[in-house]
Amino acid sequence: MSNVLKPSVMAKMPIIDLGVGTSESGDENRAAQRVVIAMSGGVDSSVAAALVKRAGYDAVGITLQLYDHGEAIRRKGACCAGQDIHDARGVAAKLDMPHYVLDYESRFKESVMDEFVDSYLSGHTPIPCIRCNETVKFRDLLTTARDLGAAALVTGHYIATHEGDGGWEMHRPRDLARDQSYFLFSTSQEQLDFLRFPLADFTKDEIREFAALIGLDVADKPDSQDICFVPNGDYAGVIKRLRPDCDLPGEIRHMDGELLGTHQGVVHHTVGQRRGLGVATGDPLYVVSIDADKREVVVGPREALARTRIMLDDVNWIGGQEAVNLPVRARIRSTSEPAHAELTLKADGAAEIILAKSEEGVAPGQACVFYAIDSDRILGGGWISSAKNT
């Protein structure tokens, strides 16, 4: 008995419009438009593939193998692992669409894992998921999709795009609880013009309902929780495995200069951290800054974490207009809502953000994402290089 979904089952899915390809009659000639779907093996990208197939496009699925197969199979709750490749292949077979697995291990290690380690060793707090989207997925995979003759690359991210006067614009999705704009800020205009995100107008519950409706085995599959190559959140363990000599001890000092104790490596600490410092003074202490060159961790009271002026490097701007003293809403962590701020773009990809209200725990290496003051449009973002109180 065939495992392929019957047309009557697929007909229960909504029909999406990716905005690629039109015929002389005005109706989309979708069957002639190849669309590549990045399939991670999770429910989101699986339903994205089903939506593309249902709409009548020439759908092709691609899954990336990003790290060692054997090690990955034993790890639960991580994306792009052995089980996920198996799940993606099964979904593609059920949707009756071609599916390919590409070995991107070396690219992933160089562009994501090595950068993650180097950033931590420099005293920064990196976000590897953004680097993965920026490099391996939206640069390398997008090039592969073009080589396959695709008109678009589809992913299962919760983000919206609309075609504007200056090209495609990025907006927050309908389901703000699943908003992934913080992790996609570095998407370039050229990439944005080629990418499509069919989950923009659906909630997570609706996506799971769609998957169950057409009988996908991944309908109830749990979402990935950890960074894929960091099992159980053990950042220091991964860094030590990749850089065995990274555990260089140093000093923990109060911001007034007093020596309070020692630490076993700056990789064990991040700005804003309170627990696990190994020092006690009676009052709660937080990591205020890290000097990797001196191997020094500086601590202080909570109020010392307040920051209003943030300097950024490697800024990606997709906002179109000039940005000098531009009112925006800024987001310095994925779990917070954008807050009122003023943005000035500088030369060489730098920028300065002045927050209307101070934020705590602004850590170098993290991202700051800009949103329009009067809409849900994403204007770009950059990487935090430093921050201070004004």
C-alpha positions as a Markdown table, in Angstrom:
| # | Residue | x | y | z |
|---|---|---|---|---|
| 1 | Met | 0.0 | 0.0 | 0.0 |
| 2 | Ser | 1.4 | 3.4 | -1.0 |
| 3 | Asn | 2.5 | 5.7 | 1.8 |
| 4 | Val | 1.9 | 8.8 | -0.5 |
| 5 | Leu | -0.8 | 11.1 | 0.6 |
| 6 | Lys | -4.0 | 11.0 | -1.5 |
| 7 | Pro | -5.1 | 14.2 | -3.3 |
| 8 | Ser | -8.3 | 14.2 | -1.2 |
| 9 | Val | -6.2 | 14.4 | 1.9 |
| 10 | Met | -3.9 | 17.1 | 0.7 |
| 11 | Ala | -7.0 | 19.1 | -0.4 |
| 12 | Lys | -7.7 | 19.7 | 3.3 |
| 13 | Met | -4.7 | 22.0 | 3.5 |
| 14 | Pro | -4.9 | 25.7 | 2.7 |
| 15 | Ile | -3.5 | 27.0 | -0.6 |
| 16 | Ile | -0.7 | 29.5 | -0.2 |
| 17 | Asp | 0.8 | 32.0 | -2.7 |
| 18 | Leu | 4.6 | 32.3 | -2.6 |
| 19 | Gly | 4.5 | 35.2 | -5.1 |
| 20 | Val | 6.7 | 33.5 | -7.7 |
| 21 | Gly | 5.9 | 32.9 | -11.4 |
| 22 | Thr | 2.8 | 34.1 | -13.3 |
| 23 | Ser | 1.3 | 33.0 | -16.6 |
| 24 | Glu | -0.1 | 35.1 | -19.4 |
| 25 | Ser | -3.6 | 34.4 | -18.1 |
| 26 | Gly | -2.8 | 35.9 | -14.8 |
| 27 | Asp | -3.0 | 32.6 | -12.9 |
| 28 | Glu | 0.2 | 31.3 | -11.3 |
| 29 | Asn | 2.0 | 28.7 | -13.4 |
| 30 | Arg | 3.1 | 27.0 | -10.2 |
| 31 | Ala | 4.0 | 23.6 | -11.6 |
| 32 | Ala | 6.7 | 25.2 | -13.7 |
| 33 | Gln | 8.2 | 26.9 | -10.6 |
| 34 | Arg | 10.7 | 24.9 | -8.6 |
| 35 | Val | 10.7 | 25.7 | -4.9 |
| 36 | Val | 13.3 | 24.2 | -2.5 |
| 37 | Ile | 12.2 | 23.6 | 1.1 |
| 38 | Ala | 14.8 | 23.5 | 3.9 |
| 39 | Met | 13.5 | 20.5 | 5.9 |
| 40 | Ser | 14.9 | 20.0 | 9.4 |
| 41 | Gly | 12.7 | 17.1 | 10.3 |
| 42 | Gly | 10.5 | 19.1 | 12.7 |
| 43 | Val | 6.8 | 19.8 | 12.3 |
| 44 | Asp | 7.3 | 23.4 | 11.1 |
| 45 | Ser | 9.4 | 22.7 | 8.1 |
| 46 | Ser | 7.4 | 19.6 | 7.3 |
| 47 | Val | 4.1 | 21.5 | 7.2 |
| 48 | Ala | 5.9 | 24.2 | 5.1 |
| 49 | Ala | 6.8 | 21.5 | 2.6 |
| 50 | Ala | 3.2 | 20.2 | 2.6 |
| 51 | Leu | 1.9 | 23.8 | 2.0 |
| 52 | Val | 4.3 | 24.2 | -1.0 |
| 53 | Lys | 3.3 | 20.8 | -2.4 |
| 54 | Arg | -0.4 | 21.5 | -1.9 |
| 55 | Ala | -0.1 | 24.9 | -3.8 |
| 56 | Gly | 1.2 | 23.0 | -6.8 |
| 57 | Tyr | 4.8 | 24.1 | -7.0 |
| 58 | Asp | 7.6 | 21.8 | -8.1 |
| 59 | Ala | 8.7 | 21.0 | -4.5 |
| 60 | Val | 12.1 | 19.7 | -3.6 |
| 61 | Gly | 13.2 | 19.0 | 0.0 |
| 62 | Ile | 16.7 | 19.4 | 1.3 |
| 63 | Thr | 18.0 | 18.4 | 4.7 |
| 64 | Leu | 21.4 | 19.4 | 6.0 |
| 65 | Gln | 23.6 | 17.1 | 7.9 |
| 66 | Leu | 25.5 | 19.5 | 10.2 |
| 67 | Tyr | 27.4 | 17.3 | 12.6 |
| 68 | Asp | 28.5 | 13.7 | 13.2 |
| 69 | His | 25.6 | 11.2 | 12.4 |
| 70 | Gly | 26.4 | 8.7 | 15.1 |
| 71 | Glu | 26.8 | 11.3 | 17.9 |
| 72 | Ala | 23.7 | 13.1 | 16.7 |
| 73 | Ile | 21.4 | 10.1 | 16.8 |
| 74 | Arg | 22.0 | 9.7 | 20.6 |
| 75 | Arg | 21.0 | 13.3 | 21.3 |
| 76 | Lys | 17.4 | 14.1 | 21.9 |
| 77 | Gly | 15.8 | 17.6 | 21.3 |
| 78 | Ala | 18.3 | 18.8 | 18.8 |
| 79 | Cys | 17.7 | 19.8 | 15.2 |
| 80 | Cys | 19.6 | 18.4 | 12.1 |
| 81 | Ala | 20.5 | 15.2 | 14.0 |
| 82 | Gly | 20.2 | 11.6 | 12.7 |
| 83 | Gln | 16.6 | 11.1 | 13.7 |
| 84 | Asp | 15.6 | 14.4 | 12.2 |
| 85 | Ile | 17.1 | 13.4 | 8.8 |
| 86 | His | 15.1 | 10.2 | 9.0 |
| 87 | Asp | 12.0 | 12.1 | 9.8 |
| 88 | Ala | 12.5 | 14.7 | 7.0 |
| 89 | Arg | 13.0 | 11.8 | 4.5 |
| 90 | Gly | 9.8 | 10.2 | 5.7 |
| 91 | Val | 7.8 | 13.4 | 5.3 |
| 92 | Ala | 9.2 | 14.0 | 1.8 |
| 93 | Ala | 8.3 | 10.4 | 0.8 |
| 94 | Lys | 4.7 | 10.9 | 2.1 |
| 95 | Leu | 4.4 | 14.1 | 0.2 |
| 96 | Asp | 5.7 | 12.4 | -2.9 |
| 97 | Met | 8.5 | 14.9 | -3.5 |
| 98 | Pro | 12.3 | 14.6 | -4.1 |
| 99 | His | 14.5 | 14.9 | -1.0 |
| 100 | Tyr | 18.2 | 15.3 | -0.7 |
| 101 | Val | 20.6 | 15.2 | 2.3 |
| 102 | Leu | 23.6 | 17.5 | 2.0 |
| 103 | Asp | 26.7 | 17.0 | 4.0 |
| 104 | Tyr | 27.5 | 20.5 | 5.4 |
| 105 | Glu | 29.5 | 19.3 | 8.4 |
| 106 | Ser | 32.7 | 21.1 | 7.5 |
| 107 | Arg | 30.9 | 24.4 | 6.6 |
| 108 | Phe | 28.9 | 24.2 | 9.9 |
| 109 | Lys | 32.0 | 23.7 | 12.0 |
| 110 | Glu | 33.9 | 26.5 | 10.4 |
| 111 | Ser | 31.1 | 29.0 | 10.1 |
| 112 | Val | 29.2 | 28.3 | 13.3 |
| 113 | Met | 30.9 | 26.0 | 15.9 |
| 114 | Asp | 34.4 | 27.5 | 15.6 |
| 115 | Glu | 33.0 | 31.1 | 15.7 |
| 116 | Phe | 30.9 | 30.1 | 18.7 |
| 117 | Val | 34.0 | 28.9 | 20.6 |
| 118 | Asp | 36.2 | 31.9 | 19.6 |
| 119 | Ser | 33.5 | 34.3 | 20.7 |
| 120 | Tyr | 33.2 | 32.7 | 24.1 |
| 121 | Leu | 36.9 | 32.7 | 24.6 |
| 122 | Ser | 37.0 | 36.4 | 23.8 |
| 123 | Gly | 34.6 | 37.1 | 26.7 |
| 124 | His | 31.5 | 37.5 | 24.5 |
| 125 | Thr | 28.2 | 35.6 | 24.6 |
| 126 | Pro | 27.4 | 34.3 | 21.1 |
| 127 | Ile | 24.2 | 33.3 | 19.4 |
| 128 | Pro | 25.1 | 30.4 | 17.0 |
| 129 | Cys | 21.6 | 30.0 | 15.7 |
| 130 | Ile | 21.8 | 33.4 | 14.1 |
| 131 | Arg | 25.2 | 32.6 | 12.5 |
| 132 | Cys | 23.8 | 29.3 | 11.2 |
| 133 | Asn | 20.9 | 31.1 | 9.5 |
| 134 | Glu | 23.3 | 33.8 | 8.2 |
| 135 | Thr | 25.9 | 31.5 | 6.7 |
| 136 | Val | 25.1 | 27.8 | 6.3 |
| 137 | Lys | 21.3 | 28.1 | 5.6 |
| 138 | Phe | 20.8 | 31.5 | 4.0 |
| 139 | Arg | 24.1 | 31.7 | 2.2 |
| 140 | Asp | 25.2 | 28.2 | 1.3 |
| 141 | Leu | 21.8 | 26.5 | 1.0 |
| 142 | Leu | 20.4 | 29.4 | -0.9 |
| 143 | Thr | 23.2 | 29.1 | -3.4 |
| 144 | Thr | 22.4 | 25.4 | -3.8 |
| 145 | Ala | 18.7 | 26.2 | -4.3 |
| 146 | Arg | 19.6 | 28.6 | -7.1 |
| 147 | Asp | 21.9 | 26.0 | -8.7 |
| 148 | Leu | 18.9 | 23.6 | -8.7 |
| 149 | Gly | 16.9 | 26.2 | -10.7 |
| 150 | Ala | 14.6 | 27.1 | -7.9 |
| 151 | Ala | 12.5 | 30.3 | -7.9 |
| 152 | Ala | 12.5 | 30.4 | -4.1 |
| 153 | Leu | 13.9 | 28.8 | -0.9 |
| 154 | Val | 11.2 | 28.1 | 1.7 |
| 155 | Thr | 11.9 | 27.6 | 5.4 |
| 156 | Gly | 9.6 | 26.8 | 8.4 |
| 157 | His | 10.5 | 30.0 | 10.3 |
| 158 | Tyr | 7.8 | 32.0 | 11.9 |
| 159 | Ile | 8.4 | 35.3 | 10.0 |
| 160 | Ala | 6.4 | 37.3 | 7.5 |
| 161 | Thr | 7.6 | 39.0 | 4.2 |
| 162 | His | 5.7 | 41.4 | 2.0 |
| 163 | Glu | 6.8 | 42.9 | -1.3 |
| 164 | Gly | 7.3 | 46.6 | -1.0 |
| 165 | Asp | 8.6 | 49.4 | -3.3 |
| 166 | Gly | 12.2 | 48.6 | -2.5 |
| 167 | Gly | 11.9 | 44.8 | -2.6 |
| 168 | Trp | 10.7 | 42.3 | -0.1 |
| 169 | Glu | 10.3 | 43.5 | 3.5 |
| 170 | Met | 10.6 | 41.4 | 6.7 |
| 171 | His | 7.8 | 41.6 | 9.3 |
| 172 | Arg | 6.9 | 39.9 | 12.5 |
| 173 | Pro | 4.4 | 36.9 | 12.1 |
| 174 | Arg | 0.9 | 36.5 | 13.2 |
| 175 | Asp | 1.9 | 34.2 | 16.1 |
| 176 | Leu | 4.1 | 36.6 | 18.1 |
| 177 | Ala | 4.8 | 33.9 | 20.7 |
| 178 | Arg | 6.8 | 32.1 | 17.9 |
| 179 | Asp | 8.3 | 35.3 | 16.4 |
| 180 | Gln | 11.8 | 34.4 | 15.1 |
| 181 | Ser | 12.7 | 37.8 | 13.7 |
| 182 | Tyr | 15.5 | 38.2 | 16.3 |
| 183 | Phe | 17.3 | 35.2 | 14.8 |
| 184 | Leu | 16.8 | 36.4 | 11.2 |
| 185 | Phe | 17.9 | 40.0 | 11.5 |
| 186 | Ser | 21.1 | 39.4 | 9.4 |
| 187 | Thr | 19.1 | 38.3 | 6.3 |
| 188 | Ser | 20.3 | 40.5 | 3.4 |
| 189 | Gln | 18.0 | 42.1 | 0.9 |
| 190 | Glu | 19.2 | 39.8 | -1.8 |
| 191 | Gln | 18.4 | 36.8 | 0.3 |
| 192 | Leu | 15.1 | 38.2 | 1.4 |
| 193 | Asp | 14.0 | 38.6 | -2.2 |
| 194 | Phe | 14.5 | 34.9 | -2.7 |
| 195 | Leu | 13.3 | 33.5 | 0.6 |
| 196 | Arg | 9.7 | 32.6 | 1.4 |
| 197 | Phe | 8.1 | 31.9 | 4.8 |
| 198 | Pro | 4.7 | 30.2 | 4.4 |
| 199 | Leu | 4.0 | 29.8 | 8.2 |
| 200 | Ala | 3.7 | 33.6 | 8.6 |
| 201 | Asp | -0.1 | 33.7 | 9.0 |
| 202 | Phe | -0.5 | 30.5 | 11.1 |
| 203 | Thr | -0.2 | 29.7 | 14.8 |
| 204 | Lys | 1.9 | 26.8 | 16.2 |
| 205 | Asp | -1.4 | 25.1 | 17.2 |
| 206 | Glu | -2.7 | 25.4 | 13.6 |
| 207 | Ile | 0.6 | 24.0 | 12.2 |
| 208 | Arg | 0.3 | 20.9 | 14.4 |
| 209 | Glu | -3.4 | 20.5 | 13.4 |
| 210 | Phe | -2.4 | 20.6 | 9.7 |
| 211 | Ala | 0.3 | 18.0 | 10.3 |
| 212 | Ala | -2.2 | 15.7 | 12.1 |
| 213 | Leu | -4.9 | 16.3 | 9.5 |
| 214 | Ile | -2.7 | 14.9 | 6.7 |
| 215 | Gly | -1.2 | 12.2 | 8.9 |
| 216 | Leu | 2.4 | 13.4 | 9.2 |
| 217 | Asp | 4.3 | 11.3 | 11.9 |
| 218 | Val | 5.9 | 14.5 | 13.2 |
| 219 | Ala | 2.6 | 16.2 | 14.2 |
| 220 | Asp | 3.4 | 15.8 | 17.9 |
| 221 | Lys | 7.2 | 15.9 | 17.7 |
| 222 | Pro | 8.6 | 18.2 | 20.4 |
| 223 | Asp | 10.3 | 21.4 | 19.4 |
| 224 | Ser | 14.1 | 21.6 | 19.6 |
| 225 | Gln | 15.2 | 23.2 | 22.9 |
| 226 | Asp | 18.9 | 23.3 | 23.0 |
| 227 | Ile | 21.5 | 24.6 | 20.5 |
| 228 | Cys | 21.9 | 21.6 | 18.3 |
| 229 | Phe | 25.6 | 21.0 | 19.1 |
| 230 | Val | 25.3 | 21.9 | 22.8 |
| 231 | Pro | 23.6 | 19.0 | 24.6 |
| 232 | Asn | 21.9 | 19.9 | 27.9 |
| 233 | Gly | 23.1 | 23.5 | 27.6 |
| 234 | Asp | 26.7 | 22.6 | 28.6 |
| 235 | Tyr | 28.4 | 25.3 | 26.7 |
| 236 | Ala | 31.7 | 25.0 | 28.6 |
| 237 | Gly | 31.8 | 21.2 | 27.9 |
| 238 | Val | 31.5 | 21.8 | 24.2 |
| 239 | Ile | 34.1 | 24.5 | 24.2 |
| 240 | Lys | 36.6 | 22.4 | 26.2 |
| 241 | Arg | 36.1 | 19.5 | 23.8 |
| 242 | Leu | 36.9 | 21.7 | 20.8 |
| 243 | Arg | 39.6 | 23.8 | 22.6 |
| 244 | Pro | 41.1 | 21.5 | 25.3 |
| 245 | Asp | 43.4 | 24.2 | 26.6 |
| 246 | Cys | 40.6 | 26.8 | 27.1 |
| 247 | Asp | 40.3 | 26.4 | 30.9 |
| 248 | Leu | 42.8 | 29.1 | 31.9 |
| 249 | Pro | 42.1 | 30.3 | 35.5 |
| 250 | Gly | 41.9 | 34.0 | 36.3 |
| 251 | Glu | 40.7 | 36.5 | 38.9 |
| 252 | Ile | 37.2 | 37.6 | 40.0 |
| 253 | Arg | 37.3 | 41.2 | 41.1 |
| 254 | His | 34.6 | 43.6 | 42.4 |
| 255 | Met | 34.2 | 46.6 | 40.2 |
| 256 | Asp | 35.8 | 48.7 | 42.9 |
| 257 | Gly | 39.0 | 46.7 | 42.4 |
| 258 | Glu | 38.8 | 44.3 | 45.3 |
| 259 | Leu | 40.0 | 40.7 | 44.6 |
| 260 | Leu | 37.2 | 38.3 | 45.6 |
| 261 | Gly | 38.4 | 35.0 | 44.3 |
| 262 | Thr | 39.4 | 33.0 | 41.2 |
| 263 | His | 37.6 | 31.3 | 38.3 |
| 264 | Gln | 38.5 | 28.3 | 36.1 |
| 265 | Gly | 38.0 | 30.0 | 32.7 |
| 266 | Val | 36.1 | 33.0 | 31.3 |
| 267 | Val | 34.0 | 30.5 | 29.2 |
| 268 | His | 32.1 | 29.7 | 32.4 |
| 269 | His | 30.8 | 33.2 | 32.8 |
| 270 | Thr | 28.6 | 35.7 | 30.9 |
| 271 | Val | 27.5 | 39.3 | 31.6 |
| 272 | Gly | 24.4 | 39.3 | 33.8 |
| 273 | Gln | 25.3 | 36.0 | 35.5 |
| 274 | Arg | 24.5 | 35.7 | 39.2 |
| 275 | Arg | 24.7 | 32.0 | 40.1 |
| 276 | Gly | 27.8 | 29.9 | 40.1 |
| 277 | Leu | 30.3 | 32.7 | 40.7 |
| 278 | Gly | 31.9 | 31.0 | 43.7 |
| 279 | Val | 32.3 | 34.2 | 45.7 |
| 280 | Ala | 30.1 | 35.6 | 48.4 |
| 281 | Thr | 30.0 | 39.1 | 50.0 |
| 282 | Gly | 26.6 | 39.1 | 51.6 |
| 283 | Asp | 24.9 | 41.0 | 48.8 |
| 284 | Pro | 24.0 | 39.5 | 45.5 |
| 285 | Leu | 26.7 | 39.9 | 42.8 |
| 286 | Tyr | 26.4 | 39.8 | 39.0 |
| 287 | Val | 29.0 | 39.6 | 36.3 |
| 288 | Val | 29.3 | 43.2 | 35.0 |
| 289 | Ser | 32.1 | 42.7 | 32.4 |
| 290 | Ile | 34.7 | 40.2 | 31.2 |
| 291 | Asp | 38.2 | 41.0 | 30.2 |
| 292 | Ala | 39.4 | 37.9 | 28.3 |
| 293 | Asp | 42.9 | 39.2 | 27.7 |
| 294 | Lys | 43.4 | 39.6 | 31.4 |
| 295 | Arg | 41.3 | 36.5 | 32.1 |
| 296 | Glu | 39.4 | 38.8 | 34.6 |
| 297 | Val | 35.7 | 38.6 | 35.6 |
| 298 | Val | 34.4 | 41.8 | 37.1 |
| 299 | Val | 31.3 | 41.6 | 39.3 |
| 300 | Gly | 29.1 | 44.2 | 41.0 |
| 301 | Pro | 25.6 | 44.9 | 42.3 |
| 302 | Arg | 22.6 | 44.6 | 40.0 |
| 303 | Glu | 22.2 | 48.3 | 39.3 |
| 304 | Ala | 25.7 | 48.2 | 37.7 |
| 305 | Leu | 24.2 | 46.2 | 34.9 |
| 306 | Ala | 22.0 | 49.0 | 33.6 |
| 307 | Arg | 22.9 | 50.2 | 30.1 |
| 308 | Thr | 21.4 | 52.8 | 27.8 |
| 309 | Arg | 24.0 | 53.3 | 25.1 |
| 310 | Ile | 24.9 | 50.3 | 22.9 |
| 311 | Met | 27.6 | 50.1 | 20.2 |
| 312 | Leu | 27.1 | 47.6 | 17.4 |
| 313 | Asp | 29.3 | 46.0 | 14.7 |
| 314 | Asp | 28.5 | 44.1 | 11.5 |
| 315 | Val | 25.1 | 45.9 | 11.1 |
| 316 | Asn | 22.7 | 44.6 | 8.5 |
| 317 | Trp | 20.3 | 47.3 | 7.3 |
| 318 | Ile | 17.2 | 46.4 | 5.3 |
| 319 | Gly | 15.2 | 49.5 | 6.4 |
| 320 | Gly | 15.6 | 51.5 | 3.2 |
| 321 | Gln | 15.6 | 55.0 | 4.7 |
| 322 | Glu | 18.4 | 57.0 | 6.2 |
| 323 | Ala | 19.1 | 56.2 | 9.9 |
| 324 | Val | 20.5 | 59.2 | 11.8 |
| 325 | Asn | 18.8 | 59.7 | 15.1 |
| 326 | Leu | 16.0 | 57.5 | 13.8 |
| 327 | Pro | 13.3 | 56.5 | 16.3 |
| 328 | Val | 13.1 | 52.7 | 16.3 |
| 329 | Arg | 12.2 | 49.9 | 18.7 |
| 330 | Ala | 15.2 | 47.8 | 19.7 |
| 331 | Arg | 15.3 | 44.3 | 21.0 |
| 332 | Ile | 18.5 | 43.1 | 22.8 |
| 333 | Arg | 17.4 | 39.5 | 23.6 |
| 334 | Ser | 15.0 | 37.1 | 21.9 |
| 335 | Thr | 12.7 | 36.8 | 25.0 |
| 336 | Ser | 12.0 | 40.5 | 25.4 |
| 337 | Glu | 9.7 | 42.8 | 23.5 |
| 338 | Pro | 11.2 | 45.7 | 21.4 |
| 339 | Ala | 11.6 | 48.9 | 23.4 |
| 340 | His | 11.8 | 52.5 | 22.2 |
| 341 | Ala | 15.2 | 53.7 | 21.2 |
| 342 | Glu | 17.1 | 56.0 | 18.8 |
| 343 | Leu | 19.4 | 54.6 | 16.1 |
| 344 | Thr | 22.3 | 56.1 | 14.2 |
| 345 | Leu | 24.1 | 54.1 | 11.5 |
| 346 | Lys | 27.8 | 54.8 | 11.2 |
| 347 | Ala | 30.5 | 54.1 | 8.7 |
| 348 | Asp | 31.9 | 50.6 | 8.2 |
| 349 | Gly | 28.9 | 48.8 | 9.3 |
| 350 | Ala | 28.7 | 50.2 | 12.9 |
| 351 | Ala | 25.8 | 51.7 | 14.7 |
| 352 | Glu | 24.8 | 53.3 | 18.0 |
| 353 | Ile | 21.5 | 52.6 | 19.8 |
| 354 | Ile | 20.4 | 54.9 | 22.7 |
| 355 | Leu | 17.6 | 53.2 | 24.7 |
| 356 | Ala | 14.8 | 55.3 | 26.1 |
| 357 | Lys | 14.9 | 53.1 | 29.2 |
| 358 | Ser | 17.9 | 51.3 | 30.5 |
| 359 | Glu | 18.3 | 47.5 | 30.1 |
| 360 | Glu | 20.2 | 45.0 | 32.3 |
| 361 | Gly | 22.6 | 42.3 | 31.1 |
| 362 | Val | 23.5 | 43.8 | 27.7 |
| 363 | Ala | 26.3 | 41.3 | 26.7 |
| 364 | Pro | 28.9 | 41.8 | 23.9 |
| 365 | Gly | 28.4 | 39.1 | 21.3 |
| 366 | Gln | 24.6 | 39.2 | 21.6 |
| 367 | Ala | 22.4 | 40.8 | 18.9 |
| 368 | Cys | 20.3 | 44.0 | 18.9 |
| 369 | Val | 17.5 | 44.0 | 16.3 |
| 370 | Phe | 15.7 | 47.1 | 15.1 |
| 371 | Tyr | 12.0 | 47.4 | 14.4 |
| 372 | Ala | 10.0 | 50.3 | 12.8 |
| 373 | Ile | 8.5 | 52.6 | 15.4 |
| 374 | Asp | 5.0 | 52.4 | 13.9 |
| 375 | Ser | 4.8 | 48.9 | 12.4 |
| 376 | Asp | 6.0 | 45.3 | 12.8 |
| 377 | Arg | 8.7 | 45.7 | 10.1 |
| 378 | Ile | 12.2 | 44.5 | 10.9 |
| 379 | Leu | 14.7 | 47.2 | 9.8 |
| 380 | Gly | 17.9 | 45.1 | 10.5 |
| 381 | Gly | 20.2 | 44.7 | 13.4 |
| 382 | Gly | 23.8 | 44.2 | 14.5 |
| 383 | Trp | 26.1 | 42.6 | 17.0 |
| 384 | Ile | 26.7 | 44.2 | 20.4 |
| 385 | Ser | 30.4 | 45.2 | 20.8 |
| 386 | Ser | 30.1 | 47.3 | 23.9 |
| 387 | Ala | 27.5 | 49.1 | 26.1 |
| 388 | Lys | 27.5 | 51.7 | 28.8 |
| 389 | Asn | 25.2 | 53.9 | 30.9 |
| 390 | Thr | 24.8 | 57.5 | 29.8 |
